[in-house]
Amino acid sequence: MNIVKWDKIQYQIENSKDIEELTNLKDRLRAYQILAEQSKQSIETQSKIAIYKARVDRKCGEWLRENIKHGNIEGSNQRDVVKSKDVTLQNVGITKNESSRLQKIADIPEEKFEEILQEAEAETKKVTNNMLVNISKEIDKKERIEKEKEKRKDCISDIEIRKGNFVDVLSDVNNIDAIITDPPYPREYIQCFSDLSLYAKKHLKDGGFLVAYSGQYNLPEVIQRLSEHLTYVWTFCLYHVGKKQLVNGVNIMCGWKPILIFSKGNKKMSFSAYDVVVSEQMEKHSHEWQQSESGVMQLIEIFSKPGELVVDPFAGSGTFLKVAHDMGRRGIGAEIDA
């Protein structure tokens, strides 16, 4: 592509330090991209232009990160302030959204960024702004998850979670006030609900409650199996804030989850309770089926009192037991997966 002087572009990328020069270069490369697409240039040429533009985008992001202090901008009187008071996002011609995206690209570790470009060059594929922003977000997410894992280790360090099948490792735990748990939902684990029903009959106090999360797909059989040794009381609704999931088997967009309430004793509860529980949106940073703390907090409040014993036979990452501990309950759990 004769209009692109690669050596000159490379020199400008390496030596441009002024944001105006960088944005002009970025705009020129974007124009080259459009022209290359319209004139049906080779994929190698289009890939090479995209790589150069990615480098300019990153350098713009680095400049903005060093010079612009981002704050809330509402109206013409509140602008981004920079070290030089005369320079703002507005007068360099960059929107707040674009600035944020460019800085996201600059946040990608240099080694990772170079690896992305080398792979793109080797496979002659285009590097897009959206792709780089998404990679940056994914890196941020992984870092947050690792930090949360470390925090969670500290939070549950004094909570007893026994490794193994709950039927065996919790066989000596008796006089349980409430079993609050989230068993696995897939069909292959359906037997665990029968095991849970029998365990609850043997180890719950008279009048104690089993509170079990469930999926909808196998719900009739789940209720049947839990009813083998316990009394069905009610089905609560766990409402997922902002989260929907398509259940492919029935083509239904689902935004809630059943919470099954069973008792070792009377069907009628001796206290009143609202049957809708709200679960705030969260990342599953410690376990594939991890639930939010906000939802289980309401259940622990309803079905137990401070000082009472709460057991979770499917403890997973320990969320339910952590919340029980934080609310002044005694908690013991089991988890078969180390």
N, C-alpha and C positions, 0 to 999 in steps of 0.2 A: 504494500500500500504506500504509494509514493508520497502522499501528503504527510505521513508520519515520519519525522526524523528521530529515530529511536535514540541515537546518541545524545541529541540535544534534550530530549525528554528526560532521559536518565540523569543528565547533568543538572537540569532544573530541579528535579525531585531531590537530588542530593544536596543542592546548594540553596534552595529557596528557604528563607527563614521568615519572610513576611507573609501574613495571612492573605493579603490581597493577591500576591503572586501565586500562592497555593490554590486559592479558589479559582483564579483565572485558569490555572493549569488543569484543575479538576473539571471545570466547565468545558475546556477545549477537548479533554479526553472523552468526556461524555458525548460531545459532538462527533468525535471520531467513531465512537461506538455506534451511534445512530447511522452515520454514513456507511460504516462497514457492513451493518446489517442490511441497509437498503440496497447497497451495491453488490450484495452477496459475496463479500470477501471470504476467504478461506477461514475455517474454524480456528486454524492456528493464529491467524492475524487477529481475529476477534478475541481469542483467549489472551493474546499478548497485550492488547489494549486494556482488557479488563484487569490484568495483573498490574500494569502501570497505574491504572486508576485506583486500584486498591491501595497501592503504596502512597499515593497522594492523599487519599481519604484518611489513611492512618496518620500521616504527617499533619494534616489539618486537625485531626482529633488531638494529637499530642500538643499542638500549639494552643488549642482551645482549653485543654485541661490545665496547661501551665498558666494561662493568662486570664481566663474567664472564671469568675466565681458565680456559680449558678444559684439563683434564688427564685422565689415565686415572682412571676411577672404578670401583673394584671393592670392593663391600662397603660397609657403612655408615660405616666409619671414614675413607674417602677421598672427600671431597666437592670439588665445584668451589669454588674460593676466589675471593671478590670483594674489591674494595677495602675494603668494609665487611665485617668478618669474620662479622657476624651474618646476612649474606644469602648464600644458596646457591640453586642450581637447585631443590633439594629443597623449600626453604621458600617459594619463589615459585610452586611447583606446575608447573614446566616440566621435562620429561624432557630428558636429554642429546641424544637424537635430534631432538626438536622444536626445541631450542635451535640445533642445528646447521643444521636446515632453515631456520629463521627468519633466521639469520645469512647463509645462502647467498642468500636473497632480498635482504637488506641489501647484499650484495656487488655486486649488479647496479648498474652505473653509473647515476646519477640520470637522465641524459638518455635512456638506453636504457629505464629503468623507465617514465618518463613516456611514451615512444613506445609501449610495450606497452599501457599503459592507454588512451591516446588511440585506438589502433587497435581495442582491445576495445570502447570506447564507440561509435566510429563504425560498427563492424560488429555491434554488439549481441551480442557473444559473451562467454562467461564466462571470467574469469581464475581459474585454479586454483592452489593452492599447489604441486602437482606440476609444473605447467607452468613456473612461475617458478623453481623449484629446478632443473629441467632446463635452462632458459635460462642460469642462473648457472653450472651445470657446463660447459655448452658454451662459455661465455665463458672460463672457467678453462682449458679444454682448448686453445682457440685461442691463449691467451696462452702456455701451455706449449710448444705447437708452434712459435710464433714464436721463443721463446727457444732451443729445440733447433735450429732452423734456423740461428740466428746462431752457436751453438756449433759446429755441424757445418761451417759455412763456415771457421771457424778450424782445425778438425781436419783438413780435407782440402786446405787451402790449399797445402801443399807436396807434394801427390800429383798425378801426371800423369794427367789424364783428357782424352783427345782427342775433339773433337766430330766426329761423323760415323759412317758405317757402318764397323764394325770391319774388314771385309775390306779397305777402302781405307786407313783411317787407322792401322791397326796392321800394315800390310804389311811394314814394315821391322823389326819386332820378332821376333827369332829366338832359338833356344836357350832356349825357355821351359821352366821346370821343371814348372809346373802351371797349367792354366787352370781357374779356379773361378768359376762364373758362374750367373746366374739369368735365362735367356732368357724372353721373353714366352710365355705358354701358349696363348692363343686360337688357333683353327684358322687364322685369317688370317695368322699369323706362322710357320706350320709350316716354311716354306722355310729359316728361319734355322738350323734344326738341321742341314740338309744343308750350309749354308755353314759352320757351326761345325765340322762333322766334317772338311771339306776344309781349313779353316784350321788346325785342330789337327794334321792330318797333315803339313802343310808347315812349321809353326813350332814344334811341340813338340820337345824333345830326345827321342832314342830312350829308351824306357822311361818317358817323362813321362806325366802323367795329365790327362785332361779330367774335371772334376767338374761336372755340370750338373743344376740343379734342374729338375723337370718337374711338370706337373699330371698327374692320372690319366686324364683324359678322352681325350686323344689319345696315351696312352702307347705303345701298340703301334707306331704310325707314328713316334713320336719315336725309339724304340729302333732301328727300321729305318733311319731316316735317319742317326743317329749311327754306325751300324754300317757305313755305306758306305765309310768310310776308316779306321776305328779298330776296336780289339778290345774287345768287351764284357767287363767284368770282374764287376760286381755292381750290385745296387740297394740303396742305404742307405735307411733310414727317418728322415725328419725329423719328430720328434714335436712337435706344437704344445701347449705347456702351457696348459691352460685355454681353448683356442680351438677351436671347431668351426664348420664351414661346410657348409651344405646345398647339395649339387650337384643342382640342379633337374632336369637332364637324365636322371638315374638315380635321383633321390629317395634319396640316400645322405648321411648326416651324416658328414662327413670330418674326421678329427683328425690326419692325417699327410700327408706329401708325399714322393714318390720323389726320391731323389738318385741319378742315374745315373753310374756310374763306368766310364770307358773308358780304354784305354791305347794308346800308340803302341809296341806291342811285345807282351810276354808277357801271357797271361791271368792267370797266378798272380802275386799281389803278393809282393814279396820281404820283406814285414814283416806282422805281424798287426795287425788293426784291428777295433774293434767297430762293427757296422753300424747302430747306432741313435744318432742325433744329436738332442739336445734343444734346442728353440728356445723361449726364454722369451717370454712375452706382451709385446707392445709396441704403441705407436701408430705408424702409418705417416705420420710427420710430414714427410718429404721427398720421397717418391715413392709412387705408387699401389701398386707391387709391392715395396716395401721389405721386406727380411728382417731378422731380429734379428741382433745381433752375436754372441750366445752360440752360435747354431747354426754359423755359418761359422768361428768360432774353432776349433772341434774339427776341422773339415775342413782348415783351413790347417795345423794341428798334425800331422795325419795325412799329408798329401800334399806337404808341402814342409818345408824346413829353413831356419833363419836364414841370411840372405844370398842365398837363391835368388829367382828371378824368378817372381812370380805375376801372371797377366794375367786381367782381367775384361772380356770384349768387350761385355757389357751392364751397364755400371757403375751406371746409375741414379743414386742419390744418393751413391754412393761408399762404401757400407758395407763391402763385401768388401775394397776396397783400403785403407780406413782400418784395419781389423783386421789385415790383412797388414803394414801399415806399423808398427802398434803391436807386432807380434810379431817385428819385426826382418827382415821380408822386403822385397824390392824389389817395387814394384807399379806396373803401368801398365794403364790401362783406356780404354775407348771408350764413348761414349754419344751416340746419334743425336739425342736430344731435348735441346736446350739448356737 
